[in-house]
Amino acid sequence: MTKAIDTVLKEISAIFNNNGKQIYLVGGAVRDMLMGKKVHDWDLATDALPEEVTAIVKSAKGKVIPTGIKHGTVTVLYKKNSIEVTTFRLESGYSDGRRPDKVQFSTEIEEDLSRRDFCMNAIALRLPSGEVVDPFGGEKDIKAKIIRCVGNAAERFGEDGLRPLRAVRFVAQLGFEIEKNTLDAINGALCVSAKVSQERVRDEIDKILASPVPSRAFLLMLKTGLLELFLKELSGCHGIEQKGFHSFDVLEHSLLACDYSAEKGFSRELRLASLLHDIGKPSVRKLDEKGIWTFYRHEEKSAEMAQNILVRLRYPNAVTESVCHLIKEHMFHYTSDWSDAAVRRFIARVGEANLHDLYRLRYADAFAFAGKEADSSLLADLSDRVDKVLANGRAFTVKDLAVSGKDLMTAGIEGGKIMGIILKKLLETVLDDPEQNTREKLLEIAKNIYKRGNNLLNN
């Protein structure tokens, strides 16, 4: 069986072949091609040594970056394409649980494929012909939708602690199942997985969250011990029962909310918020006088715990702040008797830019009560009220006030802590009565507050 090869790959292969060298397309690109998917990234393998690759590419006016030359990998820049090219190699010794201590270059593609993680990823296409080289039955596994380690699963996982997490990620991403021996070997490799950097764990979690059904991976992580290892707080939600409208325990509820966000194509921040929005419930759970479990103010604890998790996993500060803010605000309780001032305070607290994401999180949360889509009118009244208030162009932040800190200083009010307190109180005044948002009125109010002096700082 052969596969159609891109023109650029044919050109590159001709350059190598003309220099007497073999070149193959390898890795996930081959797997995706065999699955009929469109491929954007290419990894190539060759019997040419790194210095030979460099010379060959430069002779064809291409550029080479020695990104991983110690392990035989360089990045080739050719006609606006960035392609990793690695010399056939064998590996041994994995003292850090991630990368080989020793690399031995080879002249055989089959030997190179033998070091790879899963059979579905251990297939090569000879270039330029597109001939399939499949010594471990990977194509058969792809057709059967099976994830199976190359050779001995315990050995493969013992070499690289990220591989177990990749295995469960592929389940969610591709819709495959993990073969029994491979699945059974994951738990025994947890000590190796524990060595993996938090950044690499985060990247895999992001890929899980971006998959069609993230819960498939997280449930396997629970079963194999990976969830306890990497997201112990989420693992602690397993078996925490909920009553009332809830049909699922806290973990099941959280995973359903996450799946809903994935199905709807929500952002990474919303998927994270959906996954972690109730993570504090086990910590605050108490029995009331009727023997019913309560979770008062769990949103605050959940936001605190989510922040710890996201910082630990090295998420960008902006992502962490956004996710934690959504979690902290997700328990808002709107009723039709809210005054316009209450609506304005809601907008000010949540932030205009976050309103639609908070609505989306509420719909994900509502879906996860019983695994059913919430009525589309769930937030209709609140949304209409908010839109009407926003249409009036009122002030919702200190920056929207008719006076600034500079104006207050000009009026004789000193800077520092008291200035911040006064601006905050001016905003509260305007949220209660937008008509107060004029320079003249706010300066008068600010001066009256300032006159109270130390009493203000103690309140």
DOKE-953922 format. One record per residue (C-alpha): x, y, z; residue number from 1. Coordinates in nm, 4 decimals. Layout:
! residues N
       xx       yy       zz resi
        X        Y        Z  NUM
...
END
This chain:
! residues 459
       xx       yy       zz resi
   0.0000   0.0000   0.0000    1
   0.1275   0.3513  -0.0809    2
   0.0114   0.7003   0.0075    3
   0.0050   1.0231  -0.1900    4
   0.2984   1.2435  -0.0885    5
   0.3022   1.6224  -0.0713    6
   0.5063   1.8023  -0.3372    7
   0.7358   1.9666  -0.0802    8
   0.8168   1.6280   0.0739    9
   0.8944   1.4910  -0.2694   10
   1.1342   1.7780  -0.3299   11
   1.3084   1.7228   0.0034   12
   1.3302   1.3480  -0.0520   13
   1.4862   1.4058  -0.3958   14
   1.7562   1.6187  -0.2324   15
   1.8405   1.3385   0.0123   16
   1.8089   1.0568  -0.2422   17
   2.0399   1.2387  -0.4835   18
   2.2960   1.2376  -0.2040   19
   2.2539   0.8632  -0.1514   20
   2.0464   0.8922   0.1664   21
   1.7148   0.7385   0.2743   22
   1.4374   0.9616   0.4047   23
   1.1004   0.8677   0.5618   24
   0.7931   1.0447   0.6943   25
   0.7355   0.9209   1.0527   26
   0.5264   0.9730   1.3665   27
   0.1818   1.1203   1.4103   28
   0.1703   1.2557   1.0560   29
   0.1750   0.9004   0.9178   30
  -0.0919   0.7889   1.1638   31
  -0.3158   1.0807   1.0703   32
  -0.2666   1.0207   0.6972   33
  -0.3682   0.6585   0.7401   34
  -0.6775   0.7792   0.9259   35
  -0.7643   1.0068   0.6352   36
  -0.6901   1.3268   0.8259   37
  -0.5265   1.6378   0.6892   38
  -0.1636   1.6669   0.8017   39
   0.0035   1.9996   0.8773   40
   0.3235   1.9044   1.0617   41
   0.5873   1.6672   0.9258   42
   0.8636   1.4749   1.1052   43
   1.1242   1.3013   0.8923   44
   1.3778   1.0284   0.9697   45
   1.6938   0.9552   0.7711   46
   2.0096   0.7469   0.7732   47
   2.2100   1.0684   0.7199   48
   2.4027   1.1881   1.0262   49
   2.3112   1.5347   1.1615   50
   2.6143   1.6999   1.0036   51
   2.5295   1.5305   0.6743   52
   2.1705   1.6542   0.6964   53
   2.3009   2.0057   0.7505   54
   2.5310   1.9876   0.4495   55
   2.2656   1.8324   0.2237   56
   2.0008   2.0913   0.3103   57
   2.2363   2.3870   0.2807   58
   2.3481   2.2660  -0.0619   59
   1.9834   2.3018  -0.1686   60
   1.9607   2.6578  -0.0323   61
   1.7687   2.5469   0.2749   62
   1.8394   2.6462   0.6352   63
   1.9102   2.4216   0.9331   64
   1.8652   2.4906   1.3066   65
   2.0464   2.2443   1.5420   66
   1.7478   2.2149   1.7779   67
   1.8351   1.8725   1.9224   68
   2.1558   1.7793   1.7495   69
   2.2818   1.5852   2.0545   70
   2.0006   1.3365   1.9934   71
   2.0275   1.3542   1.6154   72
   1.7530   1.6097   1.5480   73
   1.7738   1.9292   1.3441   74
   1.5004   2.1599   1.2193   75
   1.4984   2.2163   0.8446   76
   1.3500   2.5388   0.7080   77
   1.2477   2.4790   0.3475   78
   1.0030   2.6841   0.1400   79
   0.8278   2.8317   0.4442   80
   0.8024   2.4873   0.6078   81
   0.9608   2.3948   0.9409   82
   1.0385   2.0217   0.9495   83
   1.2184   1.8157   1.2134   84
   1.4657   1.5694   1.0634   85
   1.6129   1.3019   1.2895   86
   1.8807   1.0446   1.2191   87
   1.7729   0.6792   1.2638   88
   1.8647   0.5950   1.6207   89
   1.8469   0.3505   1.9066   90
   1.8172   0.4691   2.2670   91
   1.9178   0.3347   2.6074   92
   1.9145   0.4482   2.9692   93
   1.6408   0.6852   3.0843   94
   1.7591   0.8045   3.4245   95
   1.5409   1.1175   3.4185   96
   1.2312   0.9205   3.3126   97
   1.1957   1.1281   3.0015   98
   1.5008   1.1342   2.7697   99
   1.7619   0.8723   2.6778  100
   2.1039   0.8844   2.8424  101
   2.2622   0.7323   2.5327  102
   2.1764   0.7595   2.1654  103
   2.3239   0.5291   1.9029  104
   2.2714   0.6187   1.5386  105
   2.1452   0.3481   1.3048  106
   2.1166   0.2827   0.9338  107
   1.7844   0.0940   0.9512  108
   1.4395   0.2534   0.9706  109
   1.3022  -0.0572   1.1450  110
   1.5452  -0.0087   1.4349  111
   1.4386   0.3549   1.4638  112
   1.0712   0.2587   1.4718  113
   1.1374   0.0034   1.7472  114
   1.2136   0.2815   2.0009  115
   0.8789   0.4577   1.9550  116
   0.5898   0.4536   2.2003  117
   0.2836   0.3023   2.0341  118
   0.2470   0.0789   1.7294  119
   0.0153   0.3316   1.5640  120
   0.3012   0.5834   1.5857  121
   0.5690   0.3374   1.4729  122
   0.4893   0.3469   1.1029  123
   0.6997   0.5136   0.8322  124
   0.6330   0.6186   0.4737  125
   0.9285   0.5842   0.2421  126
   0.9839   0.9017   0.0424  127
   0.9097   0.9807  -0.2287  128
   0.7222   0.6572  -0.3099  129
   0.4839   0.6579  -0.0103  130
   0.5535   0.2890   0.0583  131
   0.4366   0.1941   0.4084  132
   0.6940   0.0450   0.6458  133
   0.5011  -0.1097   0.9370  134
   0.7033  -0.3699   1.1317  135
   0.4791  -0.3667   1.4419  136
   0.1282  -0.3833   1.2943  137
   0.0440  -0.0213   1.3571  138
  -0.1833   0.0096   1.0571  139
  -0.3884  -0.2827   1.1829  140
  -0.4144  -0.1146   1.5246  141
  -0.5329   0.2082   1.3640  142
  -0.8087   0.0225   1.1807  143
  -0.9059  -0.1519   1.5053  144
  -0.8760   0.1780   1.6994  145
  -0.6314   0.0248   1.9447  146
  -0.3473   0.1897   2.1384  147
  -0.0738  -0.0669   2.1989  148
   0.2849  -0.0193   2.3070  149
   0.5700  -0.1229   2.0794  150
   0.7104  -0.4375   2.2405  151
   0.6870  -0.4623   2.6202  152
   0.4530  -0.1977   2.7637  153
   0.6228  -0.1846   3.1043  154
   0.9571  -0.1194   2.9343  155
   0.8159   0.1522   2.7095  156
   0.6522   0.3319   3.0027  157
   0.9621   0.2839   3.2151  158
   1.1645   0.4695   2.9519  159
   0.9437   0.7775   2.9317  160
   0.6997   0.8763   3.2060  161
   0.4997   1.0956   2.9711  162
   0.3903   0.7996   2.7594  163
   0.1108   0.6839   2.9963  164
  -0.0394   1.0324   2.9863  165
  -0.0068   1.0365   2.6066  166
  -0.1880   0.7013   2.5931  167
  -0.4942   0.8283   2.7814  168
  -0.4836   1.1527   2.5837  169
  -0.5060   0.9584   2.2561  170
  -0.8169   0.7838   2.3898  171
  -0.9963   1.1182   2.4192  172
  -0.8382   1.2687   2.1103  173
  -0.8771   0.9807   1.8643  174
  -1.1618   0.7802   2.0167  175
  -0.9378   0.4726   2.0464  176
  -0.9172   0.2161   2.3289  177
  -0.6019   0.1141   2.5158  178
  -0.5071  -0.2526   2.4762  179
  -0.5245  -0.4416   2.8095  180
  -0.1522  -0.5112   2.8619  181
  -0.0720  -0.1495   2.7815  182
  -0.3401  -0.0214   3.0188  183
  -0.2310  -0.2565   3.2968  184
   0.1276  -0.1311   3.2700  185
   0.0408   0.2324   3.3430  186
  -0.0005   0.1995   3.7190  187
   0.3393   0.0342   3.7560  188
   0.5051   0.3297   3.5815  189
   0.3629   0.6046   3.8049  190
   0.6979   0.6530   3.9778  191
   0.8507   0.7298   3.6385  192
   0.5614   0.9557   3.5385  193
   0.6179   1.1518   3.8593  194
   0.9501   1.2717   3.7129  195
   0.7846   1.4435   3.4171  196
   0.7990   1.8248   3.4264  197
   0.4811   2.0135   3.5128  198
   0.5011   2.1990   3.1812  199
   0.4824   1.8730   2.9839  200
   0.1927   1.7526   3.2007  201
   0.0143   2.0828   3.1358  202
   0.0613   2.0426   2.7603  203
  -0.0975   1.6963   2.7693  204
  -0.3874   1.8218   2.9822  205
  -0.4435   2.1006   2.7315  206
  -0.4574   1.8440   2.4517  207
  -0.7049   1.6369   2.6525  208
  -0.9209   1.9447   2.7082  209
  -0.9080   2.0212   2.3349  210
  -1.0277   1.6710   2.2456  211
  -1.3900   1.5869   2.1564  212
  -1.4641   1.4043   2.4852  213
  -1.2121   1.4960   2.7598  214
  -1.3830   1.2777   3.0224  215
  -1.2641   0.9612   2.8450  216
  -0.9061   1.0486   2.9337  217
  -0.9772   1.1753   3.2849  218
  -1.1727   0.8605   3.3774  219
  -0.8806   0.6454   3.2608  220
  -0.6472   0.8679   3.4617  221
  -0.8658   0.7974   3.7656  222
  -0.8574   0.4230   3.6984  223
  -0.4809   0.4039   3.6502  224
  -0.3681   0.6423   3.9257  225
  -0.2587   0.9201   3.6892  226
  -0.5316   1.1515   3.8172  227
  -0.4149   1.1133   4.1774  228
  -0.0593   1.1792   4.0608  229
  -0.1177   1.4891   3.8502  230
  -0.4586   1.6258   3.9625  231
  -0.5061   1.4848   4.3102  232
  -0.7587   1.7577   4.3935  233
  -0.9838   1.6396   4.1100  234
  -0.9311   1.2772   4.2091  235
  -1.0532   1.3723   4.5569  236
  -1.3935   1.4625   4.4078  237
  -1.4580   1.0977   4.3178  238
  -1.7369   0.9481   4.5296  239
  -1.8408   1.2829   4.6829  240
  -2.2174   1.2563   4.6551  241
  -2.4525   1.5469   4.5925  242
  -2.8248   1.5676   4.6519  243
  -3.1043   1.7903   4.5267  244
  -3.0985   1.8415   4.1520  245
  -2.7688   1.6552   4.1150  246
  -2.7634   1.3073   3.9593  247
  -2.3842   1.2592   3.9784  248
  -2.0992   1.2806   4.2251  249
  -1.8706   1.5845   4.2143  250
  -1.6168   1.4260   3.9793  251
  -1.8795   1.2982   3.7361  252
  -2.0512   1.6374   3.7429  253
  -1.7232   1.8181   3.6720  254
  -1.6354   1.5887   3.3826  255
  -1.9801   1.6311   3.2286  256
  -1.9436   2.0086   3.2488  257
  -1.6038   1.9809   3.0828  258
  -1.7400   1.7572   2.8056  259
  -2.0192   2.0082   2.7457  260
  -1.7650   2.2896   2.7086  261
  -1.5619   2.0778   2.4672  262
  -1.8681   1.9873   2.2603  263
  -1.9662   2.3535   2.2342  264
  -1.6169   2.4556   2.1305  265
  -1.5606   2.6788   2.4326  266
  -1.2187   2.8301   2.5040  267
  -0.9370   2.6614   2.6972  268
  -1.0136   2.8873   2.9935  269
  -1.3786   2.7811   2.9972  270
  -1.2898   2.4125   2.9688  271
  -1.0528   2.4488   3.2629  272
  -1.3147   2.6406   3.4619  273
  -1.5750   2.3734   3.3848  274
  -1.3369   2.1004   3.4983  275
  -1.2351   2.2745   3.8214  276
  -1.5422   2.4799   3.9156  277
  -1.6513   2.2485   4.2016  278
  -1.3106   2.1180   4.3048  279
  -1.3427   2.2738   4.6507  280
  -1.6613   2.0880   4.7424  281
  -1.4932   1.7998   4.9299  282
  -1.3122   2.0546   5.1513  283
  -1.6248   2.2465   5.2570  284
  -1.8779   1.9629   5.2676  285
  -2.0891   1.9502   5.5847  286
  -2.4076   1.7753   5.6990  287
  -2.6927   2.0069   5.7931  288
  -2.9493   1.9439   6.0648  289
  -3.1582   1.7421   5.8170  290
  -2.8694   1.5119   5.7303  291
  -2.8185   1.6673   5.3862  292
  -2.4735   1.7496   5.2546  293
  -2.4117   2.1194   5.2016  294
  -2.1282   2.2949   5.0174  295
  -2.1556   2.6544   5.1310  296
  -1.9158   2.8993   4.9631  297
  -1.7511   2.6161   4.7736  298
  -1.6921   2.8527   4.4830  299
  -1.4370   3.0496   4.6875  300
  -1.2522   2.7358   4.7944  301
  -1.2682   2.6024   4.4386  302
  -1.1139   2.9220   4.3014  303
  -0.8372   2.9035   4.5616  304
  -0.7605   2.5397   4.4819  305
  -0.7812   2.5989   4.1063  306
  -0.5225   2.8734   4.1412  307
  -0.2870   2.6340   4.3211  308
  -0.3331   2.3743   4.0471  309
  -0.2824   2.6141   3.7572  310
   0.0236   2.7739   3.9145  311
   0.1669   2.4282   3.9798  312
   0.1114   2.3335   3.6158  313
   0.2808   2.6562   3.5013  314
  -0.0210   2.8035   3.3246  315
   0.0210   3.1662   3.2127  316
  -0.0909   3.4195   3.4748  317
  -0.3631   3.5538   3.2457  318
  -0.5144   3.2058   3.2053  319
  -0.4994   3.1395   3.5792  320
  -0.6646   3.4712   3.6652  321
  -0.9413   3.4244   3.4090  322
  -1.0232   3.0675   3.5145  323
  -1.0223   3.1454   3.8873  324
  -1.2385   3.4547   3.8407  325
  -1.5007   3.2549   3.6497  326
  -1.4999   2.9823   3.9146  327
  -1.5352   3.2324   4.1986  328
  -1.8338   3.3996   4.0308  329
  -2.0139   3.0919   3.8971  330
  -2.2632   3.0631   4.1862  331
  -2.4439   3.3941   4.1217  332
  -2.8152   3.3705   4.2028  333
  -3.0270   3.6036   3.9941  334
  -3.3918   3.6702   4.0732  335
  -3.6353   3.8950   3.8898  336
  -3.6580   4.1306   4.1876  337
  -3.2989   4.2467   4.1420  338
  -3.2879   4.6250   4.1196  339
  -3.1034   4.7975   3.8370  340
  -2.8362   4.8833   4.0923  341
  -2.7972   4.5135   4.1730  342
  -2.7547   4.4391   3.8021  343
  -2.4918   4.7114   3.7749  344
  -2.3057   4.5696   4.0746  345
  -2.3171   4.2253   3.9159  346
  -2.1628   4.3634   3.5952  347
  -1.9007   4.5539   3.7933  348
  -1.8070   4.2474   3.9977  349
  -1.7935   4.0032   3.7064  350
  -1.6502   4.2442   3.4497  351
  -1.8236   4.3218   3.1216  352
  -1.5653   4.1227   2.9233  353
  -1.6381   3.8096   3.1314  354
  -2.0170   3.8084   3.1173  355
  -2.0666   3.5750   2.8221  356
  -1.8065   3.3290   2.9484  357
  -1.9786   3.3243   3.2874  358
  -2.3100   3.2532   3.1136  359
  -2.1441   2.9679   2.9225  360
  -2.0009   2.8249   3.2435  361
  -2.3462   2.8368   3.4027  362
  -2.4920   2.6439   3.1071  363
  -2.2134   2.3840   3.1364  364
  -2.2820   2.3570   3.5101  365
  -2.6563   2.3219   3.4504  366
  -2.6027   2.0514   3.1877  367
  -2.3936   1.8514   3.4333  368
  -2.6717   1.8309   3.6936  369
  -2.8376   1.5478   3.5015  370
  -2.6573   1.5281   3.1679  371
  -2.9307   1.7250   2.9920  372
  -2.9206   2.0543   2.8022  373
  -3.0568   2.3378   3.0153  374
  -3.3509   2.5393   2.8885  375
  -3.2248   2.8171   2.6623  376
  -3.4242   3.0647   2.8725  377
  -3.2188   2.9843   3.1843  378
  -3.0384   3.3190   3.1770  379
  -3.2603   3.5041   2.9326  380
  -3.4051   3.7491   3.1870  381
  -3.0673   3.8314   3.3407  382
  -2.9061   3.8676   2.9988  383
  -3.1805   4.1089   2.8876  384
  -3.1442   4.3145   3.2054  385
  -2.7676   4.3293   3.1622  386
  -2.7940   4.4302   2.7968  387
  -3.0322   4.7139   2.8822  388
  -2.8029   4.8453   3.1560  389
  -2.5009   4.8233   2.9263  390
  -2.6875   5.0066   2.6529  391
  -2.7141   5.3063   2.8842  392
  -2.3341   5.3334   2.8912  393
  -2.3023   5.3635   3.2675  394
  -1.9809   5.3318   3.4713  395
  -1.8759   4.9886   3.5967  396
  -1.5100   5.0409   3.6849  397
  -1.3026   5.3117   3.8499  398
  -1.1710   5.4023   3.5036  399
  -1.5272   5.4881   3.3976  400
  -1.5701   5.7511   3.6701  401
  -1.5950   6.1181   3.5719  402
  -1.2950   6.1901   3.7948  403
  -0.9511   6.0313   3.8138  404
  -0.6900   6.0002   4.0853  405
  -0.5166   6.3008   3.9353  406
  -0.8371   6.5049   3.9687  407
  -0.8628   6.4100   4.3353  408
  -0.5014   6.5064   4.4017  409
  -0.5608   6.8432   4.2352  410
  -0.8545   6.8868   4.4725  411
  -0.6198   6.8359   4.7689  412
  -0.6675   6.4664   4.8388  413
  -0.3427   6.2827   4.9101  414
  -0.2429   5.9709   4.7186  415
  -0.1834   5.6213   4.8529  416
  -0.4219   5.3897   5.0315  417
  -0.6854   5.6513   5.1109  418
  -0.7019   5.7528   4.7452  419
  -0.7846   5.3923   4.6464  420
  -1.0531   5.3694   4.9138  421
  -1.2153   5.6944   4.8014  422
  -1.2210   5.5900   4.4347  423
  -1.3794   5.2592   4.5344  424
  -1.6486   5.4374   4.7355  425
  -1.7140   5.6736   4.4462  426
  -1.7698   5.3751   4.2196  427
  -2.0125   5.2243   4.4714  428
  -2.1987   5.5550   4.4745  429
  -2.2244   5.5597   4.0955  430
  -2.3366   5.1969   4.0800  431
  -2.6207   5.2860   4.3153  432
  -2.7056   5.6072   4.1297  433
  -2.5470   5.6625   3.7852  434
  -2.6654   6.0242   3.7886  435
  -2.3917   6.0965   4.0423  436
  -2.1226   6.0316   3.7815  437
  -2.0294   6.3921   3.7110  438
  -1.7030   6.5661   3.7928  439
  -1.8676   6.8228   4.0169  440
  -2.0712   6.5752   4.2216  441
  -1.7919   6.3195   4.2611  442
  -1.5378   6.5812   4.3732  443
  -1.7835   6.7028   4.6349  444
  -1.8449   6.3467   4.7596  445
  -1.4708   6.2701   4.7594  446
  -1.3915   6.5791   4.9688  447
  -1.6592   6.4859   5.2221  448
  -1.5172   6.1339   5.2496  449
  -1.1638   6.2680   5.2834  450
  -1.2674   6.4909   5.5697  451
  -1.3581   6.1824   5.7712  452
  -0.9889   6.0967   5.7572  453
  -0.8721   5.8119   5.9770  454
  -1.2239   5.6868   6.0373  455
  -1.2368   5.5888   5.6707  456
  -0.9214   5.3789   5.6938  457
  -1.0648   5.1845   5.9881  458
  -1.3907   5.0921   5.8123  459
END
